Amino acid sequence: MSNDGANRRRIFLKQVATAVGAAPLALSATGAAAAAAVAVPGTPQPQDSNPATPAWHFFNGNEARAAEATVARLIPADDAGPGAKEAGVAVFIDLQLAGAWGNGDQLYRQPPFLAGTPQQGYQLAFTPAEMFRLGFAKLDEAARSAQGTAFADLTPEQQDALLAQAEHGQLDFGVLPSGAFFAALLDATMEGFFADPIYGGNRAKIGWKLVGFPGVHASYANDIERHGVAWTRPPASIADAE
Amino acid sequence: MSKTMPAVDVVLIGGGWTGSVIGKELAASGKRVVVLERGQPRWTSPDFQAPGVRDELKYTRRHELHQNAATETYTFRNRVDEVALPMRRWQFAYPGNHLGGAGAHWSGAYYRWDPVEFKIRSHYTQRYGARIFEAGITAQDWPLTYDELEPYYDRFDHLVGASGFAGNLNGVIQPGGNPFEPWRSRPYPNPPMRVPHAPALFGEAAAKLGYHPYIQPSALSTRPYVNSEGLHMNECVYCGFCSNFGCEQFAKASPQVCILPVALKLPTFELRTGAHVLRVELDKNRKHARGVTYVDAAGVETFQPAEVVILCAFAINNTRLLLLSGIGRPYDPATGKGVVGRNYTHQTSSSVSLFFEESVNINPFMGAGAVAVTMDDFCTDNFDHGPHGFVGGGYIQIQVVSGAPIGNRPTPPGTPGWGSAWKKAAKRYYNHSIPITITGSALPVRGGYLSLDPTYKDAWGQPLLRITYDFPDNDIKLSAFLTEKGTQIGRAMRGVTLAQGNPRTKPYGVAAYQSSHINGGAAIGADPATSVVNRYGQCWDVPNVFVTGAALFPQNSCYNPTGTIGALAYWTADAIRREYVRAPGRLIAS
């Protein structure tokens, strides 16, 4: 076709636009290993890249280890497939916490902060960034006082036991209810596992492949009345620019 | 610093459905009209184009098209003896923001309200006796009837390109449609939606049990359509990114698809975005509005003089504007006196979780906001309420709204929330589970109301709107009844291994999403002692101020609000255009 060239150019431009859109991730790559794995702005980004050493935007080294260790227990790699760590969920959370959302751009933060009834919903003063920073520090403290080591160095069984205590609000995190931290961590983990891969998680569409979500496929007009037929096409992300 | 703009005939607060419809109608009649929209301009192209729009994190989790809770939220308490606290993040409803408002991110479920709902108090009293209403229920008749509103429903149908199969054409029941549907003067402009697998299974079971399932009407176009404004809509492609998203396809009706392109071509119509209205300004005797004060996109406090002010903000945000402006007497639940803030309601929704054999592929991602098989056998007064002792009803349906898995990852009761057991269940059930959803009506109670919060303020330093509310026992009884009916249908469906009903229980809370149908505070009525506006939406106390939208609902129907809101917008526009202009500043005679 005579317009093949034009089409290719359009696709290329879309990919460039997508890569620029993902610039926060690309610009983050300060380490040599990460730079090798992550695209620079202006070139199509390999969307399923798997940087061996992520360049963290928000987490310090201890927090990053704790984040990777916790998400690996919340959604573990097992015989059902890779888990949250392999899907880059810690990278996702790190990027979210470094950005506007992490800094509370969608949270009403006017005082007074009072304890409410359960029906009144979330009433804590922390931004997500503040909550995760404190929460991971307290989780490491709890691990040290129980087992003498950081959370990331516990056995999986010990990690699960500690997380279950946090889930039920049984750990003392000081001003931060451990149950609230656990709920926020689990929420963010699910977001990172199932959000579009452009946000740094759901790497290689691990989350979508687990459940069989096709992503951003264009149209089901021809399929919706084919009742019960399994969908078998591989999932597509926004960055695939279909 | 402040400035004053040139005077106009009509200023409308809000660029959603009602602002767009009334603004266009009045501009076309020669009035100089300004619509003040607090959000940003958002258009199908480029803002809502694929693939970028198909982003669950951005649109649903990060509230791209919702009011930003950081700058403006509501406070909530169950009872007057509690301290109301702010909803610090959105969990309970998604008020709209940006051009098109909630009309850009809605699902498109498209209903007319039943004739009974316009005369709820007198109808139920007549059929069952006054004691069918629990003590403290403040439900009241509308000051207009379904028959009066029908021509306006019809107009809105043809604006939004409604799809469906008429069940009742001019009083004649049509085979294949909903036999409980109120009469309509014309068929739907477009045929019904296609039916996905799970709704088909639901319909089969409901029919087997003797009910009357039908395909839910929608405001998603089912074929190429040119609407009543000459604007083009396309066929819905069932992409599954509908509720909370803008529609890339020009298929879901929205102000920007269906009316604004025509309005903006009128020399008498002006749209200003980034214009956040603070209040309506009244003259000295507080009987006449001079215009509105807003903060413009550059942050400058601005006065817009106008002959008529029309409140077209999201639902109960109109009630807040009345309170902030000192229009009408605020309601006092202790005395029952006053009207502004009275008759707040939400919805009485519940569900039945269904889990299927692994051979049944639901494909939850093939859907749309309003693709459902539904039934009205237990709506309004379509069944005998005598044995049950409650007022109202609800529809029972399976709809396939979204398979996006941050929000949609069902697991059976008892499954852990994380770890390998969760993961295994999430994998097993993602494509083999979908809920039956039940959308029930909501009755207002004497102690449930809207007022200005004494403590918490918005980003402009104005008091937040405070919601004080708990369910009446009536609605809890209704939910138990409907959820049991839904559970029986679920158990009769092919391939279902587990059907578990989740009825609505007290207390009412704002920590989980129920629906964005939050209503009342500016009730429409025939008596100024129990209503804020007359039958045309005109304020009793300040006749050159009109109010639109769900703030007018004296109680909530089980049926989704937008059809009725659109019909009322045309009704109000006609009343202003034909009647009000003859004696401006005066109450329109009924």
HADDOCK unambig.tbl for C-alpha pairs under 7 A between the chains (distance, minus, plus):
assign (segid A and resid 73 and name CA) (segid B and resid 419 and name CA) 6.01 0.50 0.50
assign (segid A and resid 74 and name CA) (segid B and resid 418 and name CA) 5.02 0.50 0.50
assign (segid A and resid 74 and name CA) (segid B and resid 419 and name CA) 4.85 0.50 0.50
assign (segid A and resid 75 and name CA) (segid B and resid 418 and name CA) 6.34 0.50 0.50
assign (segid A and resid 75 and name CA) (segid B and resid 419 and name CA) 5.20 0.50 0.50
assign (segid A and resid 75 and name CA) (segid B and resid 420 and name CA) 6.65 0.50 0.50
assign (segid A and resid 75 and name CA) (segid B and resid 423 and name CA) 6.63 0.50 0.50
assign (segid A and resid 76 and name CA) (segid B and resid 419 and name CA) 6.08 0.50 0.50
assign (segid A and resid 76 and name CA) (segid B and resid 420 and name CA) 6.15 0.50 0.50
assign (segid A and resid 80 and name CA) (segid B and resid 424 and name CA) 6.55 0.50 0.50
assign (segid A and resid 105 and name CA) (segid B and resid 70 and name CA) 6.31 0.50 0.50
assign (segid A and resid 106 and name CA) (segid B and resid 68 and name CA) 5.96 0.50 0.50
assign (segid A and resid 106 and name CA) (segid B and resid 69 and name CA) 5.74 0.50 0.50
assign (segid A and resid 106 and name CA) (segid B and resid 70 and name CA) 4.83 0.50 0.50
assign (segid A and resid 106 and name CA) (segid B and resid 89 and name CA) 6.67 0.50 0.50
assign (segid A and resid 107 and name CA) (segid B and resid 69 and name CA) 5.93 0.50 0.50
assign (segid A and resid 107 and name CA) (segid B and resid 70 and name CA) 4.58 0.50 0.50
assign (segid A and resid 107 and name CA) (segid B and resid 88 and name CA) 5.33 0.50 0.50
assign (segid A and resid 107 and name CA) (segid B and resid 89 and name CA) 5.25 0.50 0.50
assign (segid A and resid 108 and name CA) (segid B and resid 69 and name CA) 5.50 0.50 0.50
assign (segid A and resid 108 and name CA) (segid B and resid 70 and name CA) 3.83 0.50 0.50
assign (segid A and resid 108 and name CA) (segid B and resid 71 and name CA) 6.62 0.50 0.50
assign (segid A and resid 108 and name CA) (segid B and resid 88 and name CA) 4.43 0.50 0.50
assign (segid A and resid 108 and name CA) (segid B and resid 89 and name CA) 6.47 0.50 0.50
assign (segid A and resid 109 and name CA) (segid B and resid 70 and name CA) 6.69 0.50 0.50
assign (segid A and resid 109 and name CA) (segid B and resid 88 and name CA) 6.89 0.50 0.50
assign (segid A and resid 116 and name CA) (segid B and resid 85 and name CA) 6.97 0.50 0.50
assign (segid A and resid 119 and name CA) (segid B and resid 508 and name CA) 6.86 0.50 0.50
assign (segid A and resid 119 and name CA) (segid B and resid 509 and name CA) 4.05 0.50 0.50
assign (segid A and resid 119 and name CA) (segid B and resid 510 and name CA) 5.71 0.50 0.50
assign (segid A and resid 119 and name CA) (segid B and resid 511 and name CA) 5.79 0.50 0.50
assign (segid A and resid 120 and name CA) (segid B and resid 76 and name CA) 6.40 0.50 0.50
assign (segid A and resid 120 and name CA) (segid B and resid 77 and name CA) 6.81 0.50 0.50
assign (segid A and resid 120 and name CA) (segid B and resid 85 and name CA) 6.59 0.50 0.50
assign (segid A and resid 120 and name CA) (segid B and resid 509 and name CA) 6.24 0.50 0.50
assign (segid A and resid 120 and name CA) (segid B and resid 510 and name CA) 5.75 0.50 0.50
assign (segid A and resid 120 and name CA) (segid B and resid 511 and name CA) 6.20 0.50 0.50
assign (segid A and resid 121 and name CA) (segid B and resid 87 and name CA) 6.70 0.50 0.50
assign (segid A and resid 121 and name CA) (segid B and resid 510 and name CA) 6.17 0.50 0.50
assign (segid A and resid 121 and name CA) (segid B and resid 511 and name CA) 4.38 0.50 0.50
assign (segid A and resid 122 and name CA) (segid B and resid 88 and name CA) 6.41 0.50 0.50
assign (segid A and resid 123 and name CA) (segid B and resid 88 and name CA) 6.53 0.50 0.50
assign (segid A and resid 190 and name CA) (segid B and resid 406 and name CA) 6.13 0.50 0.50
assign (segid A and resid 191 and name CA) (segid B and resid 406 and name CA) 5.54 0.50 0.50
assign (segid A and resid 194 and name CA) (segid B and resid 405 and name CA) 5.90 0.50 0.50
assign (segid A and resid 194 and name CA) (segid B and resid 406 and name CA) 5.37 0.50 0.50
assign (segid A and resid 195 and name CA) (segid B and resid 56 and name CA) 6.63 0.50 0.50
assign (segid A and resid 195 and name CA) (segid B and resid 57 and name CA) 5.84 0.50 0.50
assign (segid A and resid 195 and name CA) (segid B and resid 406 and name CA) 6.59 0.50 0.50
assign (segid A and resid 196 and name CA) (segid B and resid 55 and name CA) 6.60 0.50 0.50
assign (segid A and resid 210 and name CA) (segid B and resid 427 and name CA) 5.83 0.50 0.50
assign (segid A and resid 211 and name CA) (segid B and resid 426 and name CA) 6.69 0.50 0.50
assign (segid A and resid 211 and name CA) (segid B and resid 427 and name CA) 4.67 0.50 0.50
assign (segid A and resid 211 and name CA) (segid B and resid 430 and name CA) 5.68 0.50 0.50
assign (segid A and resid 216 and name CA) (segid B and resid 51 and name CA) 6.59 0.50 0.50
assign (segid A and resid 216 and name CA) (segid B and resid 54 and name CA) 6.03 0.50 0.50
assign (segid A and resid 218 and name CA) (segid B and resid 239 and name CA) 6.26 0.50 0.50
assign (segid A and resid 219 and name CA) (segid B and resid 237 and name CA) 5.09 0.50 0.50
assign (segid A and resid 219 and name CA) (segid B and resid 238 and name CA) 6.21 0.50 0.50
assign (segid A and resid 219 and name CA) (segid B and resid 239 and name CA) 5.09 0.50 0.50
assign (segid A and resid 220 and name CA) (segid B and resid 237 and name CA) 5.83 0.50 0.50
assign (segid A and resid 220 and name CA) (segid B and resid 238 and name CA) 5.40 0.50 0.50
assign (segid A and resid 220 and name CA) (segid B and resid 239 and name CA) 5.91 0.50 0.50
assign (segid A and resid 220 and name CA) (segid B and resid 366 and name CA) 5.81 0.50 0.50
assign (segid A and resid 221 and name CA) (segid B and resid 237 and name CA) 4.70 0.50 0.50
assign (segid A and resid 221 and name CA) (segid B and resid 238 and name CA) 5.86 0.50 0.50
assign (segid A and resid 224 and name CA) (segid B and resid 196 and name CA) 5.31 0.50 0.50
assign (segid A and resid 224 and name CA) (segid B and resid 366 and name CA) 5.94 0.50 0.50
assign (segid A and resid 225 and name CA) (segid B and resid 194 and name CA) 6.82 0.50 0.50
assign (segid A and resid 225 and name CA) (segid B and resid 195 and name CA) 6.26 0.50 0.50
assign (segid A and resid 225 and name CA) (segid B and resid 196 and name CA) 5.59 0.50 0.50
assign (segid A and resid 227 and name CA) (segid B and resid 196 and name CA) 6.56 0.50 0.50
assign (segid A and resid 227 and name CA) (segid B and resid 197 and name CA) 4.75 0.50 0.50
assign (segid A and resid 228 and name CA) (segid B and resid 197 and name CA) 6.24 0.50 0.50
assign (segid A and resid 228 and name CA) (segid B and resid 360 and name CA) 5.88 0.50 0.50
assign (segid A and resid 228 and name CA) (segid B and resid 361 and name CA) 4.50 0.50 0.50
assign (segid A and resid 228 and name CA) (segid B and resid 362 and name CA) 6.14 0.50 0.50
assign (segid A and resid 229 and name CA) (segid B and resid 361 and name CA) 6.49 0.50 0.50
assign (segid A and resid 230 and name CA) (segid B and resid 361 and name CA) 6.11 0.50 0.50
assign (segid A and resid 238 and name CA) (segid B and resid 51 and name CA) 5.22 0.50 0.50
assign (segid A and resid 238 and name CA) (segid B and resid 52 and name CA) 5.95 0.50 0.50
assign (segid A and resid 241 and name CA) (segid B and resid 51 and name CA) 6.40 0.50 0.50
